[in-house]
Amino acid sequence: MPFANLKVPAGTLTPAQKETLIAKVTDLYADTFGEAVRDRTMVLIDEVVDGGWGIRGEVLTLARIQQRSA
Protein backbone atom coordinates (compact mmCIF):
# COMPACT_ATOMS: atom_id res chain seq x y z
CA MET A 1 0.00 0.00 0.00
CA PRO A 2 1.54 3.36 -1.00
CA PHE A 3 1.70 5.74 1.94
CA ALA A 4 2.55 9.45 2.09
CA ASN A 5 3.00 11.31 5.37
CA LEU A 6 2.96 15.09 4.97
CA LYS A 7 3.90 17.29 7.91
CA VAL A 8 2.75 20.90 7.88
CA PRO A 9 2.64 23.70 10.46
CA ALA A 10 -0.66 23.61 12.37
CA GLY A 11 -3.17 26.15 11.14
CA THR A 12 -1.60 26.75 7.73
CA LEU A 13 -3.99 24.69 5.59
CA THR A 14 -7.72 24.97 5.16
CA PRO A 15 -9.83 21.81 4.90
CA ALA A 16 -10.12 22.46 1.14
CA GLN A 17 -6.33 22.70 0.80
CA LYS A 18 -5.91 19.41 2.67
CA GLU A 19 -8.43 17.79 0.35
CA THR A 20 -6.52 19.11 -2.67
CA LEU A 21 -3.20 17.83 -1.32
CA ILE A 22 -4.63 14.38 -0.65
CA ALA A 23 -6.12 14.20 -4.15
CA LYS A 24 -2.93 15.39 -5.86
CA VAL A 25 -0.64 13.07 -3.90
CA THR A 26 -2.97 10.15 -4.66
CA ASP A 27 -2.92 11.12 -8.36
CA LEU A 28 0.89 11.28 -8.28
CA TYR A 29 1.16 7.81 -6.75
CA ALA A 30 -1.31 6.41 -9.30
CA ASP A 31 0.63 8.06 -12.15
CA THR A 32 3.90 6.65 -10.79
CA PHE A 33 2.88 3.13 -9.73
CA GLY A 34 -0.16 2.54 -11.90
CA GLU A 35 -3.87 3.11 -11.49
CA ALA A 36 -4.26 -0.11 -9.51
CA VAL A 37 -2.69 1.52 -6.40
CA ARG A 38 -5.21 4.38 -6.25
CA ASP A 39 -7.69 2.48 -4.05
CA ARG A 40 -4.92 1.47 -1.62
CA THR A 41 -3.05 4.79 -1.40
CA MET A 42 -3.06 6.39 2.04
CA VAL A 43 -2.18 10.05 2.59
CA LEU A 44 -1.77 11.34 6.13
CA ILE A 45 -1.42 15.06 6.88
CA ASP A 46 0.14 15.72 10.29
CA GLU A 47 -0.22 19.22 11.65
CA VAL A 48 2.84 19.99 13.75
CA VAL A 49 2.15 22.24 16.75
CA ASP A 50 3.41 25.80 16.54
CA GLY A 51 7.09 25.87 17.41
CA GLY A 52 7.31 22.09 17.16
CA TRP A 53 9.88 22.06 14.39
CA GLY A 54 12.70 24.08 12.94
CA ILE A 55 14.66 24.93 9.84
CA ARG A 56 18.24 26.13 9.52
CA GLY A 57 18.66 25.73 13.27
CA GLU A 58 15.76 28.08 14.08
CA VAL A 59 12.39 27.23 15.61
CA LEU A 60 9.67 27.59 13.00
CA THR A 61 6.50 29.31 14.15
CA LEU A 62 3.37 30.41 12.34
CA ALA A 63 4.29 34.03 13.02
CA ARG A 64 7.66 33.55 11.28
CA ILE A 65 6.03 31.85 8.31
CA GLN A 66 3.54 34.69 7.93
CA GLN A 67 6.26 37.29 8.38
CA ARG A 68 8.43 35.77 5.63
CA SER A 69 5.56 35.48 3.18
CA ALA A 70 4.49 39.12 3.63
N, C-alpha and C positions, 0 to 999 in steps of 0.2 A: 504494500500500500504506500503510494507516495505521500510524503508528509512535509509540510512547510510550517516553520514556526517563526513568525514575524514578531519582533519586539519593537514597540513604539512608546514614546513618552505618553503617559496618561493624560487624557484630555485633549489630544491633538487631532484626533480623527472623529468625524461624525459617524453615526450609524450607516449612513449612505456611503461614506468613504470606505468603511470597513467592508461593506457588501461589495463594492467595486474591487477592492484589493483581493478579496476571496475569489471573486469570479475571474479576475485576470490571472491570478496565480494558478487557479485550476485550469484555465485555458492554456497557459504556458506549459504546465505539466502534460496536458493532453497532446499539445503540439509536439512536445519533446519525446514522450514515451508511447504515444499512440492513443487514440480515442478510447480504447478499452480501459484505461486507467481513470478516466473521468469520474466514474461512479465510486471509485475507491480512494480518491484523492482527499486528504484531510488538510485543512489550512487552519492554523491556530494563531490568533492575534493576541499577544500578551501586552497589556498596558503596564509599563514599568512606572512605579510611583515616582513622583517629582523628586529629583535629587538622587534617584536610585541607580544612576549610571553616570558614566563620564566619557569624555573624549579629549584626547591630547593632554591627559593628566588633570583635567578640570572637571568638576561636578557639573553635569548637564541638568539645567532646570528649565521649566516652561518659560519663565521670565527671560532667560538667556536666549532661548530659541526665538521667542517673539521679538526680542531686541535685535537679534542678528538679521531677522527677515524684514525688519522695518526700513 
